[in-house]
C-alpha cells in the first residue's frame, strides 16, 4: 500500500449518535459532501449503492464515501451508531479519493465502546432526526463547527484520536486507487487538488504534464472521460458543497474562495452540477 503521511490527514467529525429504527429507515437518493461511517448493533437493513446492494448486520462497520448517491431499505428493528466525517480544508491531499475503501469491515473489540464514548462526549453532535433531507443543512453543521473550534485542545486531540481509530479499520483493508497509469496525468490530478482554491488554468496543467494544451485535452478525455476544465469544475463544485454546509460564508465568498470572479457563472455551474442553486442547497439538499 502507498505511504500516506498521517500528519496531512485532517479528518474532522460533523455528527455522531445512536439511531433506533423500526422499518422507518428508507431514504432514497441520498448524497452528501461528507463520508458516513456506521456501526450496526441490532437488526438488519440494506444499503443500495450505484453498482450493488449491501446487507447491513450487527458487529460490522460500514463506510459510504462523500458524494456517493445511495439509498436505504429497512423493514424491521435496526439500531446503529453513525459518524459523519470530512477531510479538513487545509489538507493538500484527499485520502477518500486516493484509496478504494471497502464498504464493509468486521468491527474490532472496543469499536462499539468507542462509538458510545464519542456519543457521550459530544451529545450536541447528535442529529435532530434521521431524514437526511432534514438534517443536511448549514445551520446544523455550522453550529457544530463553532462548538468544535471552542473545544479545549485535549478534547480536540481525543476526538481526532477516536475518529482516526475508527477510520483506520477501513484504511487497513483499502487499496490505492488507480486513477491512471499515466504518470503525467497523476501529476495533473495532484495539481488540481493542491490548488483547488485558486484559478486553475488548463495551460498550467499542460505545463505540469509537459505536453501541449491540445494534447493534454485529448489525453485527459481518453483517461477520464472528461475535459480538464470539466474535471476542475467538478472538484471545485464538490468543495463548494462542503464549504456551503460547514462554513459561515456567503455564496459570493464561497465563489471567490474557490477562484471564481464571475458569481453568476459560479451559480449556474453549481446548479448544473447539483440540481440546485447554492442558496437552495444550503437550505435543503
N, C-alpha and C positions, 0 to 999 in steps of 0.2 A: 504494500500500500504506500502511496506517496506520503512524504512527510509534510505535516501541516503545523506551522508554528502556533502553539497554543496561545501565545501572547496576542496573536492577531485575531483570535476568536472572541467576538464580543456579543455573545448571546444574552439577550435580556428577556425577562419574563413580563408578560402582559396580564395573564389571568391564570388562576389556579383554583380548583374547587372539586367538590364531590357532587355528582349528579345522580339522582334516583329517577328512573323512568318505568312506566308500565304501559308499553305499547304506544308511547307518545313521542318517540324519538325518530321522526320520519321526515326530516327536512330534505328538500330537493335542490339540486343545483347550487350547492354551497361553494364559495370560493373567497378566500381572504388573503391579504398580504402578509400573513404570519403563518408559522408552522404549528400544527396541532399534535400533541402527544397525549395518548390515552392509556390508562391502566385500568383494566376491567377486573372488578371484584366479584360480580354476580350476574348471572343470566347470559343472554346471547343476543347479538344484533348483527346486522350485515352492513358492510361498507361497500358502496358501489363506486368504483374508480373508473376512469375512462376505458381501461382495457381489461378489467377483471372485477370479480366480486370476492370480497374477503369476509370470512366469518370472524366476528369478534367474540372471544370467550375468556373466561377468568384466568388470572395469573399470567397474562401476556400484556406486553406493551405494543402500542401501535403509533405509527407516525404518518401524518399527511403533510407533505411539503407545501409551502406557500404557493398560491396561485394555481393549486390543483382543484379542478372542478370535480365535486364528488357529492354523493347523496347517502342518506342513512335509512335503514329499514329496521324497525323494532316491533315485535308482536307481543311481547310479554315483559316481565320484570327484567330490567337491565340497569346495573349500577356501575359507574366508572368514575375514576378521577380524570380530570383534564388539566392540561398545562399548555398554554399558548406562549410561544417564544418567537423572537425575531432577532436578526443579526443587526447590531447597532450600526448607526450611520458612519461612525468613524473608522469602521473596518474597511480595509482595502481589498479584502477577499470575501467571497461569498461561499461558505462551506456547503450550503444547501445545493448550490449549482455545481460544485466541484466533485460531488460524490453521488453515486446511486445508492440510496438507502433502502434497507428492507422495510416493507410496510409493517411486518410483524416480527417481534423477537420475544423469546421466553423471558419473563421477568426474573430477576435475581433476588436472593434473600435480602430483605430490607428495603426493597423498592417501594412497597406499599406504605411502610412506615415513613419513608422519605416523603412520599406524596402527602401523607397525613400531616407530617410536621410542617410542610410548606403551607398547607391549608390553615393550620393552627397559627402559624406565624403571620400569615397575611390574609386574614378573613376579608379585608377590604377588596381583595383581588378576585373574589368570587363573582361569577356572572349573575346578573339580576334575574335572568330566565334563560331557558335553553334554546330558544329560537334564535339562530344566527342573525336573522334579519332584524331582530330587535336589539341585540347587544353589540353587533359590529358597528359601532358608531363612535364619532370622535369624542363625545363627552365622556363615555366610559373609559376610553384609553388615555386621554389627556389627564383625567383625574388621577388615574393610577400612576402615570409618569411623574406627576407633581409629587405624589407621595413617595415614589421611588427616589427621586432626587433629594428629598428631605431626610431620607434614612441615614442613620449613623453609619460610618464606614464598616464597622464589624458586621452590621446586618446586611449590607450590600455584598460583603465578601461571603457570608454564609449563604445568601440566596444564590449567588453566582456558583458557589461550590455545589449546591444541591441540583441546580439546573444542569450544570455540566456533567454531573454524575449520571443523571437520567439520560442525557443526550449521548453519553458515552456508550450506552447499551446498543445504540444503533450504529455509531461510528465503528464499533468493534466488528460489525458484520458488513460494513459498507465497502464499496469498490469504487476506485477512481472512475469518474465519468469520462468516457472517450468522446468528447465533442467532435474531435477531428484528429487525424494522424498527421495533419499538415502543421509543422512547427510554426510556419508563418501565420496561419490562422489562429493558432493558440495564442500567439503574441498579440494579435489584433483583439481577441476576446478579452484578454487580460487588460489591455489598454482601455477598452471601453469601460470595464468595471472600475478601474482605478481612477478614471476621470469622469465618472458619471455626473458630477456636479458642475462640469464645465461644458462649454460649447464644443462638442467633438466634431472635428472636420474630417470628412472622408479622405481628403487629400493627406491629412496627417496619418490616417490609418494605412494608406498606401505606403507612406514613408516607413512606418513601423514594419510593414511586411516586405519592404524593399522591392516593391513592384509598382507598375503604373496604376493609375486610378481605374482605367477601363478593365485592366486585367484583374485587379482586386475585386471589382464588381462581379465579373464572370466567375472567379474562383469562389467568392463568398456565396454566391447564389447556388453554385453547384454543391457546396459543402453543407449549407444550412437551409436552403430553400427560401432565403430572404435576401434582400439587398442590404448592404452595410447600413444605409440610413434607416431602413425598416427595423433592423436589429437594435440600433442605437435608440430609436424612439420607443421600442418595446421595453427595453431595460429602463429607460427614463420614466415611462408610464407606470411600471411596476414599483419603482422607487417613489413616484408621486403618490400612489395609493397609500403606501406606508406613511409618508410624511403627512398626508391629509388626516390620517387616523391617530397619529401619535404626537404630532407637533401642533402647537397653537400658532400656526402661520396662516395668513390669508392665502387665497388661491393665487393672487399675484405674487406673493412672497415665495410660494412653492415653485411657481414657474421660474422666477428669477434665480432661485437656489439651484435649479436644475439646468440653468444656462439658456432659458428661453427669454428672448426680449420681446417677442410678439405674444401677448397674453391671449388674444383671440385664437391664434394658431394652437397654442397650448391647450385651450379648452376644447377646440374641435378635435385635436388629436386624442385627448383624454376620453372624450365621448365615443370616438370611433373605436377605441381600444376596450373600454369597459361597458359601453352602452348607456352611460350616464354622465352628466356634467360633473365637474369636481365638487360643486356645492351639493348637488343631489346625492352624490356618492358619499359625502360626509354625513349627510343626514340619514341615509338609508341605503346600505349596499344592496 
